[in-house]
Amino acid sequence: MGPDRLYVNADVITMEPDSMTTQAFLVTQGRFGYVGSEELVRSYAPPDVDVVDLGGKTVVPGFIETHNHLSYYALTLVMADCTPRVNSRIRDIQEKIREMAGAAGPGQWVLGWGYDDTQIEEMRHLHRRDLDQAAPDNPVLIYHASGHLSYASTMALKLGNVTRDTPQPEGGTIHKDEGGEPTGLLMEPAAQHLVADRLPRPDVSLFMALLPEAILHYNRVGVTSTHDAAIGIHGQGMGTVRAYRELEKEKRLNIRVYLTTLYQRYDQLIDLGLGLGFGSEFLKIGAVKMFQDGSIQALTAALSQDYFNRPGFCGELIMPQAAMDKLVEKYHKEDLQIAVHANGDAAIESVILAMEKAQAKHPQPDLRHMIIHCQTAGTDQLRRMKKLGIIPSFFPGHVYYWGDRHESLFLGPERAARIDPLGSAVQEGLRFTLHADTPVTPISPLFSMHCAVNRITRNGRLLGPSERISPYEALKAFTTDAAYCSYEEDLKGSIRRGKLADFVVLSDNPLTCEPQKIREIRVLRTVIGGAEVHAAEKQAVHS
Ligand SMILES: [Zn+2]
């Protein structure tokens, strides 16, 4: 908890509808005290309180990121960086693998992340031979940028007992060549886990070593709360939860974490008698996580119409409808919150259907299930989500990072213009949130807002102008509506007396600056529970 302080001379965006802007606020015992004009707030402040003059800068509630993988991102800090940001050819990636293998020694795992087959000169997937060449004496596993594909070297496949005779797992694919030999490409968690489960479980100490730096990266862009979106994935085990607890005990958990947990792991929590909302103001058990498809750019999303660049193919659901229905009902009946990953409109349809059925059978008055990504939802689907109370969490960075390729490769111009249908969601009166799916894309709520407001692709083109939203709508999706997603709307998401003093000081006002300049706004300070966890430039503190 930070010291009691009086913040004055600020351009405060409270996100409280009846008093949207004001100038000053008091922080006491880690919570907001009086909020209002400087004169009013000063009159209530203790005479010896520290006063911070914010020099007219903008203050917004701390950003709440509702879908990313913080603990997995922490692990990527020590993996080979295979992203297109630093590699243009497969040879560049091989060089990094070779280096890491040399440092690790023979037999040790070499891991990498961020490979994108559509942004590399060769325009193809990695083959196990590429990896074998770079590290003949090490098992190698590389994750695709989407997270939905992995590439295993021959030695890694061997450790995972993946051979020509391995049957295809339900909901995943072991890619095999014409002769029936695995190529190393593993699609979707069911197949990825065959090898990932052989990795040495990252232990608590590794997470303890990496998480503080990863959290600092989040703080620097103004994130004060996050959903860690698939606890237990990619061979992570539950060590990450233990590490979060340790950090909290040591008062080093500089972020509030909502543990969205894979359903296979959630059952262990239920067995312990724990469930939704259990925990503290810093660490809470969140939603049950499931997947119903993969990613459009990996061609593993389930669409209702064929992929633009692959006629006759529209992807597949991960679970048959009956299995999805059963699983959703199981957790819905227990009054748990469910978050299902669905990108393609066929997968979205399947999830809505399952939730409609569960709700009809066991009506829950306060349903807040989430559909994660919800990238190609149709208007009718948005309408049904609104009716049921489902909250879509959109990934507006799709437009920037993949919009051009969605148009030319995966979806074609018509469907590409409608990805991340935020404008339609606003029109339908739907509550929604935004996210960056880090490490799939770098964490940055302001950049996500920028994408949602401007819809400019990497090639500088405007994609689907009618789906743009206002900066206010975008900010709501990172504050009040995001707090609602974790049942914490009375605790955070706006600057109001009694709420947690989580806030961010910005170099400019995102609601009044040029919309195209939102991405240039800098985060000057990030404060959690009254304690400063990031400061770009110190301003005078005087009393
Ligand atoms: Zn994700």
Residues whose N, C-alpha, C, O or C-beta is under 5 A from the ligand:
A	BS01	ZN	D437
